[in-house]
Amino acid sequence: MSSSESGAATATAAAGGTAPSAGGPPVSLIVERRVIPESDDLYRDWQRRLGTVMATWPGFIDRKVIEPSPPTQDDWILIQRFVNAEAARRWLQSDERAGLLEEIKGHFVGQEDIHLVTEDSSTNKAASIIVTSHVEPGGEDAFLAWQHKISAAESSYPGFLGHKIERPTPGVQEDWTVILTFDTDEHLEAWQNSSQRAKLLKEGEAYNSNMRVTRSTYGFNFWAPGRPNRATIFKDNLLVLLVLYPIVFLWGYFIGGPFLDANGVPFWASLFIGNVVSTQLLGWFVAPWIFKMFDWWHNPGAGVRRNVYGYLILAVLYAGLMGLDAWLIWLKS
């Protein structure tokens, strides 16, 4: 599930809040938490209450909740946008946030990871990853030199757009954050799977013990849907077909034919009623479910092997559905 709630900063005046001091570009506060499995529903409800409070927070823009998608992503990721870093810091240090966290304590595994990322509109439609690394005091220069070697290597790969380093922010995040950006998911994946990157990571083993990589589906603009590529649209259509076909057939077989057509309901009216029912089932229940089930394959950057598996599974399911429908028609004849 992905959910978004928006609250314009101008709405804070009505809520009695104090607007944050002006200055600085918009920022994204990225919070990663691992929730114990049996607490997922509780955490979902808590997120809704959190969104209600944040909607009137001074300087808040909008937020997005990305649920876990094992095995590639085990954490909940919260992307919260503010007009500037000061507004984000005030929220992090607020009594409101502390009170909300008190309600949900005891339902997490480990500590929360918090990253404060400055938005860059020049690359907001690209594909990117966020990499966090712990650097011991005194090792900053060596870490930066290693990062410069990495960025130099990245720049030789097709589609490279940028390598941005965010220093630790006291009181917000203690780790260094690197945002790597390519123009497409395919180009980003080519770099991630390269032997050159593997060699550089081995050179920087001192920083890899606590290194974490978070994939951003839509580059720096991953808090909004953006414009999907053609491959994603094609997969969307295939998944919709997978669930729409049986809905339409079963409606006509069990309800439309015996109850509507057999009782003199005109074809155009029967067709309209069937479409109303199927689109409502599709939009509210079935499509969200099938997209979640195939999230491992549907998202950009799935990889060649995972893509092949996904298409093979779809082909088998299509064949099975058509065989089932043919069998039902044979039984009826």
C-alpha positions in Angstrom: 0.0 0.0 0.0 1.2 3.5 -0.7 -0.7 6.4 0.9 -0.2 10.1 0.6 -1.5 13.0 2.7 -1.0 16.6 1.9 -1.1 19.7 4.0 0.0 23.0 2.6 2.1 25.2 4.8 -0.3 28.0 4.5 -2.9 25.9 6.3 -0.9 26.2 9.5 -2.1 29.6 10.2 -5.6 28.3 10.6 -4.4 25.6 12.9 -2.7 28.2 15.1 0.8 27.0 14.2 3.9 29.2 13.8 5.3 29.1 10.3 8.9 28.0 10.0 11.5 30.6 9.3 12.0 31.1 5.5 15.1 30.0 3.8 16.5 26.9 2.1 15.2 24.5 -0.4 12.5 21.9 0.3 13.7 18.8 2.1 12.5 15.2 2.4 12.7 13.5 5.8 13.0 9.8 5.1 12.3 7.5 8.0 12.8 3.8 7.9 11.4 1.4 10.5 11.1 -2.3 10.8 7.8 -3.4 12.4 7.3 -6.8 14.0 5.0 -8.7 11.6 2.0 -9.1 13.9 1.9 -5.3 14.4 1.5 -4.2 10.7 -2.2 -3.5 11.0 -1.6 -1.5 14.2 1.1 0.5 12.6 -1.1 1.2 9.6 -3.7 2.8 11.9 -1.0 4.7 13.7 0.2 6.1 10.4 -3.2 7.5 9.7 -3.2 9.3 13.0 0.3 10.6 12.3 -0.9 11.9 8.9 -3.7 13.8 10.6 -1.4 15.5 13.0 1.2 16.3 10.3 -1.4 17.8 8.0 -1.5 21.0 10.1 2.2 21.1 11.0 3.9 24.4 10.1 6.0 23.9 6.9 4.6 20.4 6.1 4.0 19.8 2.4 3.0 16.1 2.0 4.0 12.6 2.8 4.0 9.1 1.5 4.0 5.7 3.2 5.7 2.8 1.4 4.9 -0.6 3.0 7.4 -3.5 3.2 7.8 -5.6 0.1 9.9 -8.7 1.1 12.4 -9.9 0.2 13.7 -6.7 -1.4 12.4 -4.3 1.2 11.7 -5.3 4.8 11.2 -1.8 6.3 8.4 0.7 6.3 9.6 3.8 4.5 8.0 7.2 5.4 8.8 10.1 3.1 7.8 13.4 4.6 8.3 16.6 2.7 8.8 20.1 4.4 9.4 23.6 3.0 12.9 23.6 4.5 15.2 21.8 6.9 14.2 24.0 9.8 10.5 22.8 9.5 11.7 19.2 9.4 13.9 19.6 12.5 11.1 21.2 14.4 8.8 18.3 13.6 11.5 15.8 14.6 12.0 17.5 18.0 8.3 18.2 18.7 6.3 17.0 21.6 3.6 15.9 19.2 5.9 13.5 17.4 7.3 12.2 20.7 3.8 11.5 22.0 2.8 9.6 18.9 6.0 7.5 19.1 5.2 6.7 22.7 1.9 5.2 21.6 3.6 2.7 19.2 6.8 1.9 21.1 7.4 -1.8 21.6 6.3 -2.7 18.1 9.6 -2.1 16.3 12.7 -4.2 15.5 15.8 -2.1 16.0 16.1 1.6 15.8 14.6 4.0 13.2 16.9 5.3 10.4 16.3 9.0 9.6 17.7 10.8 6.5 17.3 14.4 5.7 17.6 14.9 1.9 17.6 18.2 0.1 15.5 18.1 -3.0 17.0 18.8 -6.3 14.4 19.6 -9.1 17.0 19.2 -11.8 16.9 15.4 -11.3 13.4 14.8 -10.0 12.4 12.4 -12.8 15.5 10.3 -12.6 16.1 6.9 -11.0 18.2 6.9 -7.8 19.4 5.0 -4.7 20.0 6.4 -1.3 23.1 5.0 0.4 23.9 5.6 4.1 27.2 4.8 5.7 28.7 5.2 9.2 32.0 6.9 9.3 34.1 6.9 12.5 35.4 10.3 13.7 38.6 11.1 12.0 37.8 9.1 8.9 35.9 11.7 7.0 38.7 12.7 4.6 39.3 9.1 3.7 35.6 8.5 3.2 35.3 11.5 0.9 38.3 10.4 -1.1 36.7 7.0 -1.6 33.4 8.6 -2.6 35.3 10.8 -5.2 36.7 7.6 -6.8 33.2 6.1 -6.9 31.7 9.2 -8.5 34.5 9.3 -11.1 33.7 5.7 -12.1 30.0 6.3 -12.1 30.4 9.3 -14.5 31.7 7.0 -17.2 28.5 4.9 -17.3 25.6 5.8 -19.6 22.8 7.9 -18.1 24.8 9.1 -15.0 23.3 12.4 -13.7 24.8 13.0 -10.3 26.4 11.8 -7.1 25.3 13.9 -4.1 26.8 13.6 -0.6 24.9 14.8 2.4 26.9 15.2 5.6 25.6 14.0 9.0 23.1 16.4 10.6 23.5 16.5 14.4 20.3 15.6 16.1 18.7 14.3 12.9 21.1 11.7 11.3 24.5 10.5 12.4 25.4 8.7 9.1 26.6 10.1 5.8 24.1 9.9 3.0 24.8 9.6 -0.7 22.2 10.0 -3.4 23.2 8.4 -6.7 21.1 9.3 -9.8 20.9 7.9 -13.3 18.4 8.9 -16.0 16.7 5.5 -16.1 16.3 2.4 -13.9 18.1 0.3 -16.6 21.2 2.5 -16.5 21.2 2.6 -12.7 20.9 -1.2 -12.5 23.8 -1.5 -15.0 26.1 0.4 -12.6 24.8 -1.4 -9.5 25.6 -4.8 -11.1 28.9 -3.8 -12.5 32.2 -5.4 -11.5 33.8 -2.0 -11.2 31.3 -1.0 -8.4 31.9 -4.4 -6.7 35.6 -3.7 -6.7 35.1 -0.2 -5.3 32.8 -1.5 -2.5 35.5 -4.0 -1.5 38.0 -1.1 -1.3 35.7 0.7 1.1 34.9 -2.2 3.4 35.5 0.0 6.4 32.3 1.9 5.6 30.2 -1.1 4.5 29.4 -2.9 7.7 26.4 -0.6 8.4 25.8 0.6 4.8 22.2 0.6 3.8 20.8 1.1 0.2 17.2 2.3 -0.4 15.9 2.2 -4.0 13.9 5.1 -5.2 11.5 4.2 -8.0 11.2 7.7 -9.3 14.5 9.3 -8.5 14.3 12.4 -6.3 10.6 12.6 -7.1 9.8 9.3 -5.5 7.2 10.9 -3.2 4.9 11.4 -6.3 4.0 9.0 -9.0 5.7 10.8 -11.9 5.4 9.5 -15.4 6.0 5.7 -15.6 8.0 4.3 -18.5 6.5 2.2 -21.3 7.7 -1.1 -19.7 5.8 -0.2 -16.5 2.6 0.7 -18.4 2.8 -2.6 -20.3 3.1 -4.5 -17.0 0.2 -2.5 -15.6 -2.0 -3.6 -18.5 -1.0 -7.2 -18.2 -1.8 -7.3 -14.5 -5.2 -5.6 -15.0 -6.0 -8.1 -17.8 -5.1 -11.0 -15.4 -7.8 -10.0 -13.0 -10.3 -8.3 -15.3 -10.7 -11.4 -17.6 -12.0 -13.8 -14.8 -14.3 -11.1 -13.3 -16.0 -10.4 -16.6 -16.3 -14.1 -17.5 -17.6 -15.2 -14.1 -20.1 -12.3 -14.0 -21.5 -13.3 -17.3 -21.5 -17.0 -16.6 -23.1 -17.0 -13.1 -25.1 -13.7 -13.0 -25.4 -11.8 -16.3 -26.6 -14.8 -18.4 -28.9 -16.7 -16.0 -30.4 -13.7 -14.1 -30.3 -10.7 -16.5 -30.2 -12.0 -20.1 -32.6 -14.9 -19.3 -35.1 -12.5 -17.9 -35.3 -10.1 -20.8 -32.9 -7.4 -19.7 -31.6 -5.7 -22.8 -28.0 -6.5 -23.8 -26.9 -2.9 -23.5 -28.3 -2.6 -20.0 -26.8 -6.0 -18.9 -23.5 -5.0 -20.3 -23.5 -1.7 -18.5 -24.4 -3.3 -15.2 -21.6 -5.9 -15.7 -19.1 -3.1 -16.3 -20.2 -1.2 -13.2 -19.7 -4.2 -11.0 -16.4 -5.3 -12.6 -14.8 -1.8 -12.5 -15.8 -1.3 -8.9 -14.4 -4.7 -7.9 -11.3 -4.0 -9.9 -10.6 -0.5 -8.6 -11.4 -1.0 -4.9 -10.2 -4.6 -4.2 -8.8 -6.7 -7.0 -6.3 -4.4 -8.7 -4.6 -3.2 -5.5 -4.3 -6.8 -4.4 -2.7 -8.1 -7.7 -0.3 -5.1 -7.9 0.8 -5.8 -4.3 1.2 -9.6 -5.1 3.4 -8.8 -8.2 5.3 -5.8 -6.7 8.5 -7.9 -6.8 8.1 -8.0 -10.7 6.1 -4.8 -11.5 8.5 -2.2 -10.0 11.2 -0.8 -12.3 14.6 -2.3 -12.0 13.4 -5.8 -11.3 16.2 -7.3 -13.3 16.3 -9.7 -16.2 15.8 -12.9 -14.3 12.9 -11.6 -12.2 11.3 -10.1 -15.3 11.4 -13.5 -17.1 9.9 -15.3 -14.1 7.1 -12.7 -13.9 6.2 -13.1 -17.6 6.3 -16.9 -17.3 4.0 -16.9 -14.2 1.6 -14.6 -16.0 1.6 -16.9 -19.1 0.8 -19.9 -16.9 -2.0 -18.0 -15.1 -3.5 -16.8 -18.3 -3.5 -20.4 -19.7 -5.1 -21.7 -16.5 -7.8 -19.1 -16.5 -8.7 -19.8 -20.1 -8.7 -23.5 -19.4 -11.0 -23.0 -16.5 -13.4 -20.9 -18.5 -13.4 -23.5 -21.3 -14.2 -26.2 -18.8 -17.1 -24.3 -17.3 -18.6 -23.7 -20.8 -18.2 -27.4 -21.6 -20.0 -28.3 -18.4 -22.9 -26.0 -19.3 -23.3 -27.3 -22.9 
